[in-house]
Amino acid sequence: MTTKQIKATDIGNIQLKTLYQTAFPEDEQIPWDDLMRLIDEMSLDFTAYYVDDDFIGFTIFYPRKSFSWFWYFAVQEDMRGKGYGQQILSQLKKRYKGQTFVMDIESPHQICNNSQQRHRRHAFYLRNGFRDTHVYRQYDEIEMTIMMIGDGDFTINDWNEITEELRKHWSWED
């Protein structure tokens, strides 16, 4: 598997943009142009993954001292279930060895239309070393479960810290 670091100048990459817009609900997306701007402003690690010339997926990762925020992770729909997601996670764990990763996913405990998808996603992260923090956030009607891998605990104060950093660069009202 090969990787390519994505820069703000890659704003026109149709494969990345299409996967981003189809893999995440619209209300969980930062508008594409704003996201591309944040790559430089927040020093985001935006990486695309390929096997040969085939685009597999991408990660957007926010490296920080206390914990690194695993912001977005998507694999092409026709490539899911083939071990690529696990390979990508293994590469990230190796690159950021010893760091604590934190992420939020749609809660598998909330009654919803995509509960099977949520349960599969939750099980995938548990299999790959993540654990539930028992910290939950609500976005409109969507309950998010915070998961982490690494040492320590994650609290609501940690959540407030990371969202405050984001608000310095962008807010949902923009």
Salt bridges, closest charged atoms under 4 A:
ASP10 OD1 - LYS4 NZ 3.64
ASP34 OD1 - ARG37 NH2 3.94
GLU41 OE2 - ARG37 NH1 3.05
GLU41 OE1 - HIS169 ND1 3.23
ASP45 OD2 - ARG95 NH1 2.44
GLU106 OE1 - ARG118 NE 3.76
GLU106 OE1 - ARG121 NH1 3.36
ASP132 OD1 - HIS122 NE2 3.02
GLU161 OE2 - ARG64 NH2 2.47
GLU164 OE1 - ARG167 NH1 3.55
GLU165 OE2 - ARG64 NH2 2.57
